[in-house]
Amino acid sequence: MTVLEEISLLVEEYRNWLKDKTVLRQVNGEWVQVTTPHLDRHNDCIQFYVRREGNALLLTDDGYIINDLINSGCPLDSPKRQELLRTTLAGFGVQLDGDELMLKATIENFPLKKHNLVQAMLAVNDLFYLASPYVTSLFLEDVTKWLDLADIRFTPRVKFTGKSGYDHMFDFVIPRSRQQPERILQTINNPKKGAAETLMFKWLDTREVRSPESQLYAVLNDSNAEISPSIIEALKAYDLQPILWSKRDEMRNKLAA
């Protein structure tokens, strides 16, 4: 079996898993609750709601993500956090209505829009979740500051369209140099199984449309808890290169080259 055939098989297996593990339930008459196999930071399945509005479909998280963050002691009232929230949602074409993440879809583009909403929910949840009350800045901000101080050139918040046609947002891209290929960096503030699986699929779907030499680095926040070895091994098995935040300086020269 060639590498292309192996990756195609893995992507097909992912699609089958996604279909088999998605559950629909009618609620409040006109709404359909969609439960996906993607996990939030509580290890609960991500849910959203759909109803028809004329010829369109309205998709919403019913305010779950924003309210969960606020109730967990992570208010989104600072200008910096508001800016990060707007930028993240815009990358997926998702709107903020009060505390709800929502977008509209047609019958034809529903799979893509559903994908974008779920990815936006996961991204906002991971972007703003503060793992400890003693943490005073966001992990993404910490990584950005470190890249600047280490004199590592980068482009932030880059969107690639994968082989499936789905869009995937990555935190940083370090352009190719004479010494190193293109390097894509994705931060994971809360390195759990669900976040790792999501990143694996993003990479499997994206790598075929990038240069064959492109590399993906997962920057893992181990500031407050030890990361399970199984997470690190799983990332390596899919040709992702994990970077522990506590050992980031070991990768400095490779990223700066």
BALOBA-1460 file (C-alpha; in Angstrom, 3 decimals):
// residues 257
<rec num="1" residu="m" x="0.000" y="0.000" z="0.000"/>
<rec num="2" residu="t" x="1.372" y="3.401" z="-0.957"/>
<rec num="3" residu="v" x="1.512" y="6.317" z="1.485"/>
<rec num="4" residu="l" x="-1.243" y="8.062" z="-0.503"/>
<rec num="5" residu="e" x="-3.497" y="4.997" z="-0.269"/>
<rec num="6" residu="e" x="-2.788" y="4.662" z="3.455"/>
<rec num="7" residu="i" x="-3.628" y="8.303" z="4.181"/>
<rec num="8" residu="s" x="-6.777" y="8.106" z="2.014"/>
<rec num="9" residu="l" x="-7.884" y="5.065" z="4.001"/>
<rec num="10" residu="l" x="-7.281" y="6.869" z="7.301"/>
<rec num="11" residu="v" x="-9.310" y="9.883" z="6.164"/>
<rec num="12" residu="e" x="-12.147" y="7.579" z="5.054"/>
<rec num="13" residu="e" x="-12.065" y="5.812" z="8.421"/>
<rec num="14" residu="y" x="-12.308" y="9.191" z="10.144"/>
<rec num="15" residu="r" x="-15.372" y="10.113" z="8.082"/>
<rec num="16" residu="n" x="-17.047" y="6.798" z="8.931"/>
<rec num="17" residu="w" x="-16.283" y="7.304" z="12.635"/>
<rec num="18" residu="l" x="-17.715" y="10.812" z="12.502"/>
<rec num="19" residu="k" x="-20.913" y="9.569" z="10.842"/>
<rec num="20" residu="d" x="-21.393" y="6.585" z="13.157"/>
<rec num="21" residu="k" x="-20.840" y="8.617" z="16.341"/>
<rec num="22" residu="t" x="-23.091" y="11.566" z="15.451"/>
<rec num="23" residu="v" x="-26.523" y="11.469" z="17.142"/>
<rec num="24" residu="l" x="-29.618" y="13.543" z="16.243"/>
<rec num="25" residu="r" x="-32.542" y="14.326" z="18.572"/>
<rec num="26" residu="q" x="-35.631" y="16.481" z="18.089"/>
<rec num="27" residu="v" x="-36.010" y="19.126" z="20.828"/>
<rec num="28" residu="n" x="-38.563" y="21.889" z="21.368"/>
<rec num="29" residu="g" x="-40.434" y="21.092" z="18.188"/>
<rec num="30" residu="e" x="-38.479" y="22.925" z="15.507"/>
<rec num="31" residu="w" x="-34.917" y="22.339" z="16.751"/>
<rec num="32" residu="v" x="-32.695" y="19.307" z="16.126"/>
<rec num="33" residu="q" x="-29.902" y="18.670" z="18.616"/>
<rec num="34" residu="v" x="-26.728" y="17.332" z="16.970"/>
<rec num="35" residu="t" x="-24.324" y="15.501" z="19.268"/>
<rec num="36" residu="t" x="-20.878" y="15.009" z="17.753"/>
<rec num="37" residu="p" x="-18.021" y="12.754" z="18.900"/>
<rec num="38" residu="h" x="-15.731" y="15.756" z="19.345"/>
<rec num="39" residu="l" x="-14.932" y="16.394" z="23.011"/>
<rec num="40" residu="d" x="-14.681" y="19.687" z="24.872"/>
<rec num="41" residu="r" x="-12.311" y="20.283" z="27.804"/>
<rec num="42" residu="h" x="-14.779" y="18.538" z="30.167"/>
<rec num="43" residu="n" x="-14.640" y="15.426" z="27.952"/>
<rec num="44" residu="d" x="-18.278" y="16.062" z="27.034"/>
<rec num="45" residu="c" x="-19.433" y="15.651" z="23.453"/>
<rec num="46" residu="i" x="-19.784" y="18.907" z="21.522"/>
<rec num="47" residu="q" x="-23.431" y="19.664" z="20.738"/>
<rec num="48" residu="f" x="-25.116" y="22.234" z="18.530"/>
<rec num="49" residu="y" x="-28.652" y="22.909" z="17.333"/>
<rec num="50" residu="v" x="-30.212" y="23.269" z="13.881"/>
<rec num="51" residu="r" x="-33.537" y="24.581" z="12.664"/>
<rec num="52" residu="r" x="-34.906" y="25.577" z="9.297"/>
<rec num="53" residu="e" x="-35.381" y="29.285" z="8.505"/>
<rec num="54" residu="g" x="-37.088" y="29.564" z="5.126"/>
<rec num="55" residu="n" x="-34.731" y="28.018" z="2.581"/>
<rec num="56" residu="a" x="-31.775" y="28.196" z="4.985"/>
<rec num="57" residu="l" x="-30.652" y="26.279" z="8.060"/>
<rec num="58" residu="l" x="-29.611" y="28.049" z="11.269"/>
<rec num="59" residu="l" x="-26.840" y="26.416" z="13.319"/>
<rec num="60" residu="t" x="-26.074" y="27.579" z="16.879"/>
<rec num="61" residu="d" x="-24.266" y="26.386" z="19.988"/>
<rec num="62" residu="d" x="-27.022" y="28.031" z="22.110"/>
<rec num="63" residu="g" x="-24.382" y="29.997" z="23.998"/>
<rec num="64" residu="y" x="-22.694" y="26.932" z="25.494"/>
<rec num="65" residu="i" x="-19.047" y="27.765" z="24.760"/>
<rec num="66" residu="i" x="-19.067" y="31.418" z="25.873"/>
<rec num="67" residu="n" x="-21.127" y="30.772" z="29.005"/>
<rec num="68" residu="d" x="-19.005" y="27.784" z="29.997"/>
<rec num="69" residu="l" x="-15.870" y="29.919" z="29.814"/>
<rec num="70" residu="i" x="-17.438" y="32.746" z="31.811"/>
<rec num="71" residu="n" x="-18.752" y="30.339" z="34.451"/>
<rec num="72" residu="s" x="-15.257" y="28.833" z="34.692"/>
<rec num="73" residu="g" x="-13.741" y="32.187" z="35.606"/>
<rec num="74" residu="c" x="-12.606" y="33.221" z="32.150"/>
<rec num="75" residu="p" x="-14.487" y="36.421" z="31.218"/>
<rec num="76" residu="l" x="-14.111" y="37.714" z="27.679"/>
<rec num="77" residu="d" x="-14.436" y="41.385" z="28.536"/>
<rec num="78" residu="s" x="-10.927" y="42.665" z="27.752"/>
<rec num="79" residu="p" x="-10.226" y="44.298" z="24.360"/>
<rec num="80" residu="k" x="-7.497" y="41.726" z="23.606"/>
<rec num="81" residu="r" x="-9.776" y="38.772" z="24.248"/>
<rec num="82" residu="q" x="-12.580" y="40.342" z="22.242"/>
<rec num="83" residu="e" x="-10.169" y="40.844" z="19.364"/>
<rec num="84" residu="l" x="-8.964" y="37.230" z="19.544"/>
<rec num="85" residu="l" x="-12.560" y="36.007" z="19.704"/>
<rec num="86" residu="r" x="-13.607" y="38.004" z="16.632"/>
<rec num="87" residu="t" x="-10.536" y="36.926" z="14.671"/>
<rec num="88" residu="t" x="-11.041" y="33.259" z="15.524"/>
<rec num="89" residu="l" x="-14.722" y="33.257" z="14.608"/>
<rec num="90" residu="a" x="-14.123" y="35.190" z="11.388"/>
<rec num="91" residu="g" x="-11.669" y="32.519" z="10.280"/>
<rec num="92" residu="f" x="-14.480" y="29.981" z="10.314"/>
<rec num="93" residu="g" x="-17.224" y="32.280" z="9.032"/>
<rec num="94" residu="v" x="-19.049" y="32.055" z="12.369"/>
<rec num="95" residu="q" x="-20.945" y="34.994" z="13.884"/>
<rec num="96" residu="l" x="-21.415" y="35.979" z="17.521"/>
<rec num="97" residu="d" x="-25.015" y="36.846" z="18.433"/>
<rec num="98" residu="g" x="-25.070" y="37.783" z="22.111"/>
<rec num="99" residu="d" x="-23.347" y="34.769" z="23.630"/>
<rec num="100" residu="e" x="-24.244" y="32.349" z="20.815"/>
<rec num="101" residu="l" x="-21.896" y="31.104" z="18.109"/>
<rec num="102" residu="m" x="-23.989" y="30.734" z="14.977"/>
<rec num="103" residu="l" x="-24.043" y="30.638" z="11.212"/>
<rec num="104" residu="k" x="-26.466" y="29.922" z="8.394"/>
<rec num="105" residu="a" x="-26.198" y="27.124" z="5.868"/>
<rec num="106" residu="t" x="-27.949" y="25.743" z="2.816"/>
<rec num="107" residu="i" x="-28.752" y="22.104" z="2.174"/>
<rec num="108" residu="e" x="-25.812" y="21.975" z="-0.231"/>
<rec num="109" residu="n" x="-23.135" y="23.427" z="2.065"/>
<rec num="110" residu="f" x="-24.431" y="22.077" z="5.393"/>
<rec num="111" residu="p" x="-21.545" y="19.581" z="5.878"/>
<rec num="112" residu="l" x="-18.956" y="22.343" z="5.445"/>
<rec num="113" residu="k" x="-20.838" y="24.808" z="7.678"/>
<rec num="114" residu="k" x="-21.357" y="22.164" z="10.353"/>
<rec num="115" residu="h" x="-17.633" y="21.437" z="10.258"/>
<rec num="116" residu="n" x="-16.819" y="25.144" z="10.579"/>
<rec num="117" residu="l" x="-19.110" y="25.629" z="13.581"/>
<rec num="118" residu="v" x="-17.688" y="22.644" z="15.457"/>
<rec num="119" residu="q" x="-14.121" y="23.760" z="14.721"/>
<rec num="120" residu="a" x="-14.951" y="27.287" z="15.890"/>
<rec num="121" residu="m" x="-16.448" y="25.937" z="19.127"/>
<rec num="122" residu="l" x="-13.351" y="23.852" z="19.806"/>
<rec num="123" residu="a" x="-11.002" y="26.706" z="18.876"/>
<rec num="124" residu="v" x="-12.705" y="29.271" z="21.113"/>
<rec num="125" residu="n" x="-12.915" y="26.794" z="23.973"/>
<rec num="126" residu="d" x="-9.197" y="25.995" z="23.759"/>
<rec num="127" residu="l" x="-8.111" y="29.537" z="22.965"/>
<rec num="128" residu="f" x="-9.595" y="31.120" z="26.059"/>
<rec num="129" residu="y" x="-9.617" y="28.359" z="28.647"/>
<rec num="130" residu="l" x="-7.308" y="29.228" z="31.537"/>
<rec num="131" residu="a" x="-6.066" y="26.004" z="33.098"/>
<rec num="132" residu="s" x="-5.179" y="27.710" z="36.384"/>
<rec num="133" residu="p" x="-6.427" y="30.819" z="38.203"/>
<rec num="134" residu="y" x="-2.799" y="31.887" z="38.473"/>
<rec num="135" residu="v" x="-2.384" y="32.083" z="34.712"/>
<rec num="136" residu="t" x="-2.599" y="35.736" z="33.719"/>
<rec num="137" residu="s" x="-2.173" y="35.508" z="29.942"/>
<rec num="138" residu="l" x="-3.495" y="33.279" z="27.210"/>
<rec num="139" residu="f" x="-1.314" y="30.456" z="25.992"/>
<rec num="140" residu="l" x="-1.545" y="31.669" z="22.404"/>
<rec num="141" residu="e" x="-0.284" y="35.073" z="23.535"/>
<rec num="142" residu="d" x="2.599" y="33.402" z="25.396"/>
<rec num="143" residu="v" x="3.619" y="31.479" z="22.286"/>
<rec num="144" residu="t" x="3.381" y="34.624" z="20.142"/>
<rec num="145" residu="k" x="5.603" y="36.551" z="22.548"/>
<rec num="146" residu="w" x="8.127" y="33.736" z="22.635"/>
<rec num="147" residu="l" x="8.321" y="33.571" z="18.828"/>
<rec num="148" residu="d" x="8.930" y="37.320" z="18.710"/>
<rec num="149" residu="l" x="11.600" y="37.236" z="21.419"/>
<rec num="150" residu="a" x="13.295" y="34.251" z="19.778"/>
<rec num="151" residu="d" x="13.395" y="36.173" z="16.480"/>
<rec num="152" residu="i" x="11.354" y="33.481" z="14.721"/>
<rec num="153" residu="r" x="9.526" y="34.954" z="11.734"/>
<rec num="154" residu="f" x="5.950" y="33.772" z="11.269"/>
<rec num="155" residu="t" x="2.553" y="34.474" z="9.769"/>
<rec num="156" residu="p" x="-0.299" y="34.186" z="12.307"/>
<rec num="157" residu="r" x="-3.728" y="32.584" z="11.854"/>
<rec num="158" residu="v" x="-3.398" y="30.947" z="8.434"/>
<rec num="159" residu="k" x="-6.236" y="29.020" z="6.787"/>
<rec num="160" residu="f" x="-5.625" y="26.063" z="4.466"/>
<rec num="161" residu="t" x="-8.245" y="24.149" z="2.482"/>
<rec num="162" residu="g" x="-7.745" y="20.406" z="2.872"/>
<rec num="163" residu="k" x="-8.233" y="17.612" z="0.362"/>
<rec num="164" residu="s" x="-11.792" y="17.157" z="1.650"/>
<rec num="165" residu="g" x="-12.649" y="20.774" z="0.816"/>
<rec num="166" residu="y" x="-12.876" y="21.679" z="4.504"/>
<rec num="167" residu="d" x="-11.030" y="24.761" z="5.753"/>
<rec num="168" residu="h" x="-8.563" y="24.372" z="8.613"/>
<rec num="169" residu="m" x="-7.087" y="27.214" z="10.672"/>
<rec num="170" residu="f" x="-3.542" y="26.975" z="12.013"/>
<rec num="171" residu="d" x="-2.012" y="29.347" z="14.552"/>
<rec num="172" residu="f" x="1.323" y="30.082" z="12.839"/>
<rec num="173" residu="v" x="3.200" y="29.332" z="9.644"/>
<rec num="174" residu="i" x="6.974" y="29.747" z="9.472"/>
<rec num="175" residu="p" x="7.957" y="30.083" z="5.809"/>
<rec num="176" residu="r" x="10.451" y="27.852" z="4.077"/>
<rec num="177" residu="s" x="14.115" y="28.837" z="4.255"/>
<rec num="178" residu="r" x="17.319" y="27.510" z="2.734"/>
<rec num="179" residu="q" x="17.874" y="25.335" z="5.780"/>
<rec num="180" residu="q" x="14.332" y="24.282" z="6.729"/>
<rec num="181" residu="p" x="11.021" y="23.482" z="4.996"/>
<rec num="182" residu="e" x="7.725" y="25.189" z="5.740"/>
<rec num="183" residu="r" x="6.803" y="24.727" z="9.400"/>
<rec num="184" residu="i" x="3.214" y="24.948" z="10.631"/>
<rec num="185" residu="l" x="2.613" y="25.490" z="14.359"/>
<rec num="186" residu="q" x="-0.585" y="24.719" z="16.243"/>
<rec num="187" residu="t" x="-0.931" y="25.469" z="19.942"/>
<rec num="188" residu="i" x="-2.872" y="23.107" z="22.198"/>
<rec num="189" residu="n" x="-3.613" y="24.750" z="25.517"/>
<rec num="190" residu="n" x="-5.365" y="21.713" z="26.986"/>
<rec num="191" residu="p" x="-3.627" y="18.656" z="25.475"/>
<rec num="192" residu="k" x="-6.244" y="15.938" z="25.776"/>
<rec num="193" residu="k" x="-7.304" y="13.103" z="23.490"/>
<rec num="194" residu="g" x="-10.037" y="15.072" z="21.710"/>
<rec num="195" residu="a" x="-7.735" y="17.990" z="20.873"/>
<rec num="196" residu="a" x="-5.050" y="15.617" z="19.597"/>
<rec num="197" residu="e" x="-7.515" y="13.727" z="17.384"/>
<rec num="198" residu="t" x="-8.826" y="16.968" z="15.904"/>
<rec num="199" residu="l" x="-5.314" y="18.135" z="15.057"/>
<rec num="200" residu="m" x="-4.440" y="14.762" z="13.528"/>
<rec num="201" residu="f" x="-7.384" y="14.996" z="11.142"/>
<rec num="202" residu="k" x="-6.525" y="18.600" z="10.244"/>
<rec num="203" residu="w" x="-3.006" y="17.495" z="9.349"/>
<rec num="204" residu="l" x="-4.081" y="14.373" z="7.434"/>
<rec num="205" residu="d" x="-6.520" y="16.462" z="5.411"/>
<rec num="206" residu="t" x="-4.069" y="19.329" z="4.835"/>
<rec num="207" residu="r" x="-0.685" y="17.721" z="4.256"/>
<rec num="208" residu="e" x="-1.491" y="16.562" z="0.710"/>
<rec num="209" residu="v" x="-2.151" y="20.133" z="-0.457"/>
<rec num="210" residu="r" x="1.055" y="21.484" z="1.074"/>
<rec num="211" residu="s" x="4.652" y="20.895" z="0.039"/>
<rec num="212" residu="p" x="5.773" y="17.281" z="0.712"/>
<rec num="213" residu="e" x="8.471" y="18.681" z="3.013"/>
<rec num="214" residu="s" x="6.053" y="20.720" z="5.158"/>
<rec num="215" residu="q" x="6.127" y="19.901" z="8.860"/>
<rec num="216" residu="l" x="3.529" y="20.377" z="11.576"/>
<rec num="217" residu="y" x="4.559" y="21.150" z="15.149"/>
<rec num="218" residu="a" x="2.084" y="20.848" z="18.025"/>
<rec num="219" residu="v" x="3.004" y="23.254" z="20.853"/>
<rec num="220" residu="l" x="1.649" y="21.593" z="24.008"/>
<rec num="221" residu="n" x="0.983" y="23.519" z="27.207"/>
<rec num="222" residu="d" x="2.466" y="21.459" z="30.042"/>
<rec num="223" residu="s" x="2.690" y="24.404" z="32.470"/>
<rec num="224" residu="n" x="0.111" y="23.075" z="34.904"/>
<rec num="225" residu="a" x="-0.125" y="19.348" z="34.261"/>
<rec num="226" residu="e" x="1.998" y="16.542" z="32.865"/>
<rec num="227" residu="i" x="0.942" y="15.463" z="29.392"/>
<rec num="228" residu="s" x="0.042" y="11.826" z="28.874"/>
<rec num="229" residu="p" x="2.736" y="9.916" z="26.941"/>
<rec num="230" residu="s" x="-0.047" y="8.388" z="24.815"/>
<rec num="231" residu="i" x="-0.919" y="11.853" z="23.474"/>
<rec num="232" residu="i" x="2.686" y="12.501" z="22.473"/>
<rec num="233" residu="e" x="3.076" y="9.064" z="20.863"/>
<rec num="234" residu="a" x="-0.193" y="9.437" z="18.949"/>
<rec num="235" residu="l" x="0.930" y="12.772" z="17.504"/>
<rec num="236" residu="k" x="4.277" y="11.314" z="16.461"/>
<rec num="237" residu="a" x="2.542" y="8.355" z="14.806"/>
<rec num="238" residu="y" x="0.829" y="10.789" z="12.426"/>
<rec num="239" residu="d" x="4.069" y="12.665" z="11.641"/>
<rec num="240" residu="l" x="3.291" y="15.579" z="13.954"/>
<rec num="241" residu="q" x="6.180" y="16.887" z="15.996"/>
<rec num="242" residu="p" x="5.198" y="17.743" z="19.599"/>
<rec num="243" residu="i" x="6.909" y="20.624" z="21.387"/>
<rec num="244" residu="l" x="6.496" y="20.702" z="25.147"/>
<rec num="245" residu="w" x="6.185" y="24.319" z="26.275"/>
<rec num="246" residu="s" x="8.588" y="23.638" z="29.136"/>
<rec num="247" residu="k" x="11.226" y="22.524" z="26.597"/>
<rec num="248" residu="r" x="10.501" y="25.071" z="23.859"/>
<rec num="249" residu="d" x="14.018" y="26.504" z="23.827"/>
<rec num="250" residu="e" x="15.329" y="23.160" z="22.604"/>
<rec num="251" residu="m" x="13.485" y="23.830" z="19.316"/>
<rec num="252" residu="r" x="14.395" y="27.496" z="19.013"/>
<rec num="253" residu="n" x="17.239" y="27.150" z="16.503"/>
<rec num="254" residu="k" x="15.295" y="24.733" z="14.315"/>
<rec num="255" residu="l" x="12.298" y="27.056" z="14.103"/>
<rec num="256" residu="a" x="14.375" y="30.191" z="13.606"/>
<rec num="257" residu="a" x="16.495" y="28.716" z="10.796"/>
